[in-house]
Amino acid sequence: MAPISRLAIIAAIFTTAFISARPVPSAEVPALHKRAPAYASSIITTCTTPGVIALTFDDGPQAYTNELLDLLNATNSKATFFINGLNNGDIHEYADVVKKAYDQGHQIASHTYSHEDLATLDKAGITYQMTELDTVLQSMIGVRPIYMRAPYGSYNDLAVNTLTELGYKIIGWDQDTKDWEHPEDVEASLDVYRDALLAPNATQRNGHIFLQHDTNRETALSLGPLAAEYALSRGYKVVTVGECLGEPQANWYRV
């Protein structure tokens, strides 16, 4: 009995050390992966334009993002990419992919530099997370994003106030595909689209903002394109968050 207990303890310590030693994408922290209700009035969670949906992808760019762009381009669908600088990979390795997405009319938005929980940082830390990524993105695409989404959807008063002072538009979501919870079950994620878009007179109502992650292979290569095709078949236009809020592209960025 004693040897088994020691092995269990060693395994637990090793697992904990491994997890804490790397950046943790939102896909791996479901407990935090939700909007903070106290700040609902400060966070945009739905479109203001009827007949559209906004596809949003967090935590990239990654190995599958380039192919996702090609698949979306095939149906003339646009998406918003909430990008990290250093999370699952290094953004500098995907500079050409970021530029390609921007040039194709997709929206590039901030998901912070290294995917830290903003509710755990002081003002200087929050500011660093935003401005560091801004600097990198400006070197790649010539502009800095105004739209942002906090890692894990986690905020507190300080985070919201700091982001507002820095001039960011804070974006949440109202439809979570939960691809982070069942990364290989594309049908389960597609059901989120079906449930939202099959409602009576749905196209006459303000559209939805859907959350998923292009770091997940099945999401990038199957869910994203299938969701776009399904939405189009239901009479929706697949657009960026900026467009679904009725804002021109000039209002998505600053120089």
BALOBA-1460 file (C-alpha; in Angstrom, 3 decimals):
// residues 255
<rec num="1" residu="m" x="0.000" y="0.000" z="0.000"/>
<rec num="2" residu="a" x="2.765" y="2.482" z="0.952"/>
<rec num="3" residu="p" x="4.669" y="2.186" z="-2.358"/>
<rec num="4" residu="i" x="1.447" y="2.867" z="-4.308"/>
<rec num="5" residu="s" x="0.779" y="5.997" z="-2.264"/>
<rec num="6" residu="r" x="4.283" y="7.297" z="-2.906"/>
<rec num="7" residu="l" x="3.906" y="6.696" z="-6.631"/>
<rec num="8" residu="a" x="0.597" y="8.522" z="-6.664"/>
<rec num="9" residu="i" x="2.122" y="11.493" z="-4.869"/>
<rec num="10" residu="i" x="5.085" y="11.603" z="-7.243"/>
<rec num="11" residu="a" x="2.761" y="11.436" z="-10.246"/>
<rec num="12" residu="a" x="0.621" y="14.231" z="-8.894"/>
<rec num="13" residu="i" x="3.626" y="16.459" z="-8.246"/>
<rec num="14" residu="f" x="5.013" y="15.805" z="-11.706"/>
<rec num="15" residu="t" x="1.683" y="16.550" z="-13.388"/>
<rec num="16" residu="t" x="1.237" y="19.799" z="-11.472"/>
<rec num="17" residu="a" x="4.745" y="20.951" z="-12.293"/>
<rec num="18" residu="f" x="4.262" y="20.149" z="-15.960"/>
<rec num="19" residu="i" x="1.008" y="22.047" z="-16.245"/>
<rec num="20" residu="s" x="2.276" y="25.140" z="-14.459"/>
<rec num="21" residu="a" x="5.468" y="25.272" z="-16.506"/>
<rec num="22" residu="r" x="3.792" y="26.293" z="-19.759"/>
<rec num="23" residu="p" x="1.322" y="28.924" z="-20.974"/>
<rec num="24" residu="v" x="-2.218" y="27.684" z="-20.409"/>
<rec num="25" residu="p" x="-4.627" y="28.470" z="-23.256"/>
<rec num="26" residu="s" x="-8.252" y="29.191" z="-22.465"/>
<rec num="27" residu="a" x="-9.169" y="25.804" z="-23.875"/>
<rec num="28" residu="e" x="-7.624" y="24.179" z="-20.820"/>
<rec num="29" residu="v" x="-9.255" y="26.241" z="-18.084"/>
<rec num="30" residu="p" x="-13.014" y="25.720" z="-18.399"/>
<rec num="31" residu="a" x="-13.698" y="27.094" z="-14.909"/>
<rec num="32" residu="l" x="-12.498" y="30.524" z="-16.021"/>
<rec num="33" residu="h" x="-13.723" y="30.174" z="-19.578"/>
<rec num="34" residu="k" x="-16.813" y="32.321" z="-19.176"/>
<rec num="35" residu="r" x="-17.804" y="35.943" z="-19.023"/>
<rec num="36" residu="a" x="-17.613" y="37.700" z="-15.676"/>
<rec num="37" residu="p" x="-21.281" y="38.667" z="-15.146"/>
<rec num="38" residu="a" x="-20.450" y="41.725" z="-13.042"/>
<rec num="39" residu="y" x="-18.976" y="43.450" z="-16.095"/>
<rec num="40" residu="a" x="-21.655" y="42.553" z="-18.625"/>
<rec num="41" residu="s" x="-22.370" y="46.221" z="-19.371"/>
<rec num="42" residu="s" x="-18.721" y="46.845" z="-20.307"/>
<rec num="43" residu="i" x="-18.294" y="43.775" z="-22.507"/>
<rec num="44" residu="i" x="-19.863" y="43.366" z="-25.936"/>
<rec num="45" residu="t" x="-21.256" y="39.862" z="-26.324"/>
<rec num="46" residu="t" x="-23.630" y="40.007" z="-29.310"/>
<rec num="47" residu="c" x="-23.875" y="41.605" z="-32.711"/>
<rec num="48" residu="t" x="-26.001" y="44.693" z="-33.262"/>
<rec num="49" residu="t" x="-26.754" y="43.843" z="-36.880"/>
<rec num="50" residu="p" x="-29.420" y="41.293" z="-37.903"/>
<rec num="51" residu="g" x="-28.770" y="38.523" z="-40.394"/>
<rec num="52" residu="v" x="-25.082" y="38.099" z="-39.604"/>
<rec num="53" residu="i" x="-22.888" y="35.935" z="-37.406"/>
<rec num="54" residu="a" x="-19.336" y="36.553" z="-36.241"/>
<rec num="55" residu="l" x="-16.901" y="33.657" z="-36.215"/>
<rec num="56" residu="t" x="-14.165" y="34.278" z="-33.651"/>
<rec num="57" residu="f" x="-11.028" y="32.231" z="-33.095"/>
<rec num="58" residu="d" x="-8.876" y="32.557" z="-29.968"/>
<rec num="59" residu="d" x="-5.310" y="31.617" z="-28.983"/>
<rec num="60" residu="g" x="-3.669" y="31.518" z="-32.415"/>
<rec num="61" residu="p" x="-2.032" y="31.833" z="-34.755"/>
<rec num="62" residu="q" x="-1.069" y="28.202" z="-34.960"/>
<rec num="63" residu="a" x="-0.184" y="25.483" z="-37.444"/>
<rec num="64" residu="y" x="-3.762" y="25.164" z="-38.738"/>
<rec num="65" residu="t" x="-4.600" y="28.847" z="-39.124"/>
<rec num="66" residu="n" x="-3.254" y="29.194" z="-42.659"/>
<rec num="67" residu="e" x="-5.427" y="26.374" z="-43.984"/>
<rec num="68" residu="l" x="-8.417" y="27.752" z="-42.099"/>
<rec num="69" residu="l" x="-7.954" y="31.030" z="-43.981"/>
<rec num="70" residu="d" x="-8.063" y="29.183" z="-47.299"/>
<rec num="71" residu="l" x="-11.210" y="27.300" z="-46.299"/>
<rec num="72" residu="l" x="-12.994" y="30.469" z="-45.186"/>
<rec num="73" residu="n" x="-11.894" y="32.266" z="-48.329"/>
<rec num="74" residu="a" x="-13.564" y="29.567" z="-50.427"/>
<rec num="75" residu="t" x="-16.982" y="30.734" z="-49.162"/>
<rec num="76" residu="n" x="-16.049" y="34.435" z="-48.917"/>
<rec num="77" residu="s" x="-16.530" y="34.221" z="-45.151"/>
<rec num="78" residu="k" x="-14.731" y="36.542" z="-42.763"/>
<rec num="79" residu="a" x="-13.652" y="35.905" z="-39.176"/>
<rec num="80" residu="t" x="-12.050" y="37.668" z="-36.245"/>
<rec num="81" residu="f" x="-8.811" y="36.282" z="-34.854"/>
<rec num="82" residu="f" x="-8.065" y="37.118" z="-31.224"/>
<rec num="83" residu="i" x="-4.323" y="36.658" z="-31.339"/>
<rec num="84" residu="n" x="-1.655" y="35.960" z="-28.737"/>
<rec num="85" residu="g" x="2.013" y="36.807" z="-29.061"/>
<rec num="86" residu="l" x="3.324" y="33.914" z="-27.010"/>
<rec num="87" residu="n" x="0.942" y="31.148" z="-25.966"/>
<rec num="88" residu="n" x="0.813" y="27.839" z="-27.802"/>
<rec num="89" residu="g" x="3.528" y="29.161" z="-30.085"/>
<rec num="90" residu="d" x="5.471" y="32.293" z="-30.987"/>
<rec num="91" residu="i" x="3.614" y="34.767" z="-33.197"/>
<rec num="92" residu="h" x="6.841" y="35.624" z="-35.032"/>
<rec num="93" residu="e" x="6.774" y="32.142" z="-36.549"/>
<rec num="94" residu="y" x="3.396" y="32.953" z="-38.114"/>
<rec num="95" residu="a" x="3.949" y="36.546" z="-39.228"/>
<rec num="96" residu="d" x="3.033" y="35.650" z="-42.815"/>
<rec num="97" residu="v" x="-0.223" y="34.046" z="-41.642"/>
<rec num="98" residu="v" x="-1.194" y="37.126" z="-39.623"/>
<rec num="99" residu="k" x="-0.474" y="39.349" z="-42.630"/>
<rec num="100" residu="k" x="-2.436" y="37.036" z="-44.912"/>
<rec num="101" residu="a" x="-5.472" y="37.125" z="-42.610"/>
<rec num="102" residu="y" x="-5.328" y="40.911" z="-42.415"/>
<rec num="103" residu="d" x="-4.891" y="41.319" z="-46.176"/>
<rec num="104" residu="q" x="-7.873" y="39.035" z="-46.837"/>
<rec num="105" residu="g" x="-10.145" y="41.256" z="-44.751"/>
<rec num="106" residu="h" x="-10.324" y="39.194" z="-41.598"/>
<rec num="107" residu="q" x="-10.182" y="41.158" z="-38.368"/>
<rec num="108" residu="i" x="-7.045" y="40.957" z="-36.255"/>
<rec num="109" residu="a" x="-7.791" y="41.553" z="-32.573"/>
<rec num="110" residu="s" x="-5.857" y="41.248" z="-29.328"/>
<rec num="111" residu="h" x="-5.967" y="38.332" z="-26.910"/>
<rec num="112" residu="t" x="-2.985" y="39.744" z="-24.946"/>
<rec num="113" residu="y" x="0.681" y="38.990" z="-25.427"/>
<rec num="114" residu="s" x="1.113" y="35.817" z="-23.365"/>
<rec num="115" residu="h" x="-2.424" y="34.789" z="-22.383"/>
<rec num="116" residu="e" x="-2.261" y="35.839" z="-18.739"/>
<rec num="117" residu="d" x="-5.410" y="36.061" z="-16.628"/>
<rec num="118" residu="l" x="-5.875" y="39.839" z="-16.521"/>
<rec num="119" residu="a" x="-7.799" y="39.635" z="-13.252"/>
<rec num="120" residu="t" x="-4.580" y="38.490" z="-11.552"/>
<rec num="121" residu="l" x="-2.381" y="41.348" z="-12.824"/>
<rec num="122" residu="d" x="-1.757" y="44.894" z="-11.647"/>
<rec num="123" residu="k" x="-2.240" y="47.882" z="-13.949"/>
<rec num="124" residu="a" x="1.326" y="47.744" z="-15.226"/>
<rec num="125" residu="g" x="0.987" y="44.047" z="-16.016"/>
<rec num="126" residu="i" x="-2.278" y="44.545" z="-17.890"/>
<rec num="127" residu="t" x="-0.800" y="47.436" z="-19.839"/>
<rec num="128" residu="y" x="2.257" y="45.371" z="-20.766"/>
<rec num="129" residu="q" x="0.109" y="42.482" z="-22.019"/>
<rec num="130" residu="m" x="-1.729" y="44.826" z="-24.355"/>
<rec num="131" residu="t" x="0.997" y="47.169" z="-25.560"/>
<rec num="132" residu="e" x="3.570" y="44.421" z="-26.109"/>
<rec num="133" residu="l" x="1.269" y="42.620" z="-28.527"/>
<rec num="134" residu="d" x="0.307" y="45.930" z="-30.135"/>
<rec num="135" residu="t" x="3.961" y="46.605" z="-30.911"/>
<rec num="136" residu="v" x="4.410" y="43.192" z="-32.513"/>
<rec num="137" residu="l" x="1.228" y="43.421" z="-34.578"/>
<rec num="138" residu="q" x="2.044" y="46.917" z="-35.788"/>
<rec num="139" residu="s" x="5.363" y="45.619" z="-37.093"/>
<rec num="140" residu="m" x="3.516" y="42.881" z="-38.999"/>
<rec num="141" residu="i" x="0.403" y="44.593" z="-40.362"/>
<rec num="142" residu="g" x="1.056" y="48.292" z="-39.791"/>
<rec num="143" residu="v" x="-1.780" y="48.848" z="-37.305"/>
<rec num="144" residu="r" x="-2.717" y="48.092" z="-33.703"/>
<rec num="145" residu="p" x="-6.056" y="46.463" z="-32.844"/>
<rec num="146" residu="i" x="-8.733" y="48.301" z="-30.893"/>
<rec num="147" residu="y" x="-10.794" y="45.164" z="-30.304"/>
<rec num="148" residu="m" x="-9.653" y="42.740" z="-27.609"/>
<rec num="149" residu="r" x="-10.832" y="39.682" z="-25.699"/>
<rec num="150" residu="a" x="-9.441" y="38.774" z="-22.290"/>
<rec num="151" residu="p" x="-7.958" y="35.302" z="-21.789"/>
<rec num="152" residu="y" x="-10.450" y="32.977" z="-20.090"/>
<rec num="153" residu="g" x="-13.047" y="35.752" z="-20.353"/>
<rec num="154" residu="s" x="-11.715" y="36.809" z="-16.954"/>
<rec num="155" residu="y" x="-11.962" y="40.413" z="-15.741"/>
<rec num="156" residu="n" x="-12.090" y="42.499" z="-12.593"/>
<rec num="157" residu="d" x="-12.635" y="46.236" z="-11.997"/>
<rec num="158" residu="l" x="-8.981" y="47.038" z="-12.543"/>
<rec num="159" residu="a" x="-8.786" y="45.081" z="-15.793"/>
<rec num="160" residu="v" x="-11.924" y="46.629" z="-17.268"/>
<rec num="161" residu="n" x="-10.943" y="50.144" z="-16.202"/>
<rec num="162" residu="t" x="-7.395" y="49.776" z="-17.511"/>
<rec num="163" residu="l" x="-8.523" y="48.377" z="-20.850"/>
<rec num="164" residu="t" x="-11.037" y="51.196" z="-21.196"/>
<rec num="165" residu="e" x="-8.406" y="53.821" z="-20.367"/>
<rec num="166" residu="l" x="-6.135" y="52.296" z="-23.002"/>
<rec num="167" residu="g" x="-8.908" y="52.671" z="-25.568"/>
<rec num="168" residu="y" x="-9.821" y="49.040" z="-26.175"/>
<rec num="169" residu="k" x="-13.231" y="47.704" z="-27.111"/>
<rec num="170" residu="i" x="-13.805" y="44.584" z="-24.969"/>
<rec num="171" residu="i" x="-15.415" y="41.665" z="-26.788"/>
<rec num="172" residu="g" x="-16.954" y="38.566" z="-25.262"/>
<rec num="173" residu="w" x="-19.299" y="36.058" z="-26.876"/>
<rec num="174" residu="d" x="-22.832" y="34.750" z="-26.507"/>
<rec num="175" residu="q" x="-22.294" y="31.340" z="-28.130"/>
<rec num="176" residu="d" x="-19.503" y="29.072" z="-26.879"/>
<rec num="177" residu="t" x="-18.905" y="26.056" z="-29.112"/>
<rec num="178" residu="k" x="-16.931" y="24.484" z="-26.257"/>
<rec num="179" residu="d" x="-14.433" y="23.068" z="-28.703"/>
<rec num="180" residu="w" x="-11.979" y="23.341" z="-25.807"/>
<rec num="181" residu="e" x="-14.110" y="20.809" z="-23.930"/>
<rec num="182" residu="h" x="-14.566" y="18.255" z="-26.722"/>
<rec num="183" residu="p" x="-11.868" y="19.104" z="-29.288"/>
<rec num="184" residu="e" x="-12.582" y="16.171" z="-31.601"/>
<rec num="185" residu="d" x="-16.390" y="16.229" z="-31.434"/>
<rec num="186" residu="v" x="-17.176" y="18.621" z="-34.263"/>
<rec num="187" residu="e" x="-20.861" y="17.676" z="-34.284"/>
<rec num="188" residu="a" x="-21.287" y="18.763" z="-30.672"/>
<rec num="189" residu="s" x="-19.859" y="22.168" z="-31.539"/>
<rec num="190" residu="l" x="-21.954" y="22.424" z="-34.699"/>
<rec num="191" residu="d" x="-25.039" y="21.812" z="-32.577"/>
<rec num="192" residu="v" x="-24.365" y="25.172" z="-30.928"/>
<rec num="193" residu="y" x="-24.707" y="26.794" z="-34.346"/>
<rec num="194" residu="r" x="-27.804" y="24.801" z="-35.212"/>
<rec num="195" residu="d" x="-29.533" y="25.654" z="-31.958"/>
<rec num="196" residu="a" x="-28.784" y="29.362" z="-32.346"/>
<rec num="197" residu="l" x="-29.533" y="29.723" z="-36.048"/>
<rec num="198" residu="l" x="-32.628" y="27.523" z="-36.320"/>
<rec num="199" residu="a" x="-34.743" y="29.697" z="-34.027"/>
<rec num="200" residu="p" x="-37.874" y="31.156" z="-35.681"/>
<rec num="201" residu="n" x="-37.128" y="34.426" z="-37.518"/>
<rec num="202" residu="a" x="-33.512" y="34.168" z="-36.332"/>
<rec num="203" residu="t" x="-32.115" y="36.075" z="-39.318"/>
<rec num="204" residu="q" x="-34.288" y="39.070" z="-38.410"/>
<rec num="205" residu="r" x="-32.697" y="39.336" z="-34.981"/>
<rec num="206" residu="n" x="-29.278" y="40.639" z="-34.033"/>
<rec num="207" residu="g" x="-26.601" y="38.097" z="-34.815"/>
<rec num="208" residu="h" x="-24.412" y="35.990" z="-32.559"/>
<rec num="209" residu="i" x="-20.719" y="35.996" z="-31.686"/>
<rec num="210" residu="f" x="-19.399" y="32.416" z="-31.708"/>
<rec num="211" residu="l" x="-16.284" y="31.373" z="-29.793"/>
<rec num="212" residu="q" x="-13.826" y="28.695" z="-30.905"/>
<rec num="213" residu="h" x="-10.061" y="28.139" z="-31.106"/>
<rec num="214" residu="d" x="-7.938" y="27.792" z="-34.240"/>
<rec num="215" residu="t" x="-5.283" y="26.038" z="-32.164"/>
<rec num="216" residu="n" x="-7.506" y="22.965" z="-32.340"/>
<rec num="217" residu="r" x="-7.029" y="21.009" z="-35.570"/>
<rec num="218" residu="e" x="-10.646" y="19.855" z="-35.891"/>
<rec num="219" residu="t" x="-11.905" y="23.364" z="-35.253"/>
<rec num="220" residu="a" x="-9.678" y="24.914" z="-37.903"/>
<rec num="221" residu="l" x="-10.085" y="22.273" z="-40.585"/>
<rec num="222" residu="s" x="-13.685" y="21.158" z="-39.983"/>
<rec num="223" residu="l" x="-15.750" y="23.184" z="-37.521"/>
<rec num="224" residu="g" x="-14.883" y="26.645" z="-38.836"/>
<rec num="225" residu="p" x="-15.606" y="25.969" z="-42.511"/>
<rec num="226" residu="l" x="-18.649" y="23.780" z="-41.778"/>
<rec num="227" residu="a" x="-20.102" y="26.435" z="-39.479"/>
<rec num="228" residu="a" x="-19.621" y="29.077" z="-42.153"/>
<rec num="229" residu="e" x="-21.293" y="26.895" z="-44.779"/>
<rec num="230" residu="y" x="-24.190" y="26.124" z="-42.447"/>
<rec num="231" residu="a" x="-24.737" y="29.786" z="-41.574"/>
<rec num="232" residu="l" x="-24.700" y="30.741" z="-45.245"/>
<rec num="233" residu="s" x="-27.240" y="28.014" z="-46.013"/>
<rec num="234" residu="r" x="-29.531" y="29.525" z="-43.366"/>
<rec num="235" residu="g" x="-29.345" y="32.939" z="-45.006"/>
<rec num="236" residu="y" x="-26.730" y="34.522" z="-42.757"/>
<rec num="237" residu="k" x="-23.694" y="36.521" z="-43.753"/>
<rec num="238" residu="v" x="-20.477" y="35.432" z="-42.013"/>
<rec num="239" residu="v" x="-18.611" y="38.547" z="-40.939"/>
<rec num="240" residu="t" x="-16.051" y="40.006" z="-38.561"/>
<rec num="241" residu="v" x="-17.013" y="41.268" z="-35.118"/>
<rec num="242" residu="g" x="-16.441" y="44.824" z="-36.312"/>
<rec num="243" residu="e" x="-18.887" y="44.376" z="-39.169"/>
<rec num="244" residu="c" x="-21.449" y="42.627" z="-36.981"/>
<rec num="245" residu="l" x="-21.350" y="45.728" z="-34.757"/>
<rec num="246" residu="g" x="-21.848" y="47.985" z="-37.757"/>
<rec num="247" residu="e" x="-18.397" y="49.563" z="-37.543"/>
<rec num="248" residu="p" x="-16.221" y="50.348" z="-40.580"/>
<rec num="249" residu="q" x="-12.786" y="48.801" z="-40.784"/>
<rec num="250" residu="a" x="-11.204" y="52.166" z="-39.982"/>
<rec num="251" residu="n" x="-12.610" y="51.816" z="-36.456"/>
<rec num="252" residu="w" x="-11.081" y="48.376" z="-35.845"/>
<rec num="253" residu="y" x="-7.506" y="49.620" z="-35.659"/>
<rec num="254" residu="r" x="-5.242" y="52.537" z="-34.799"/>
<rec num="255" residu="v" x="-1.870" y="53.364" z="-36.284"/>
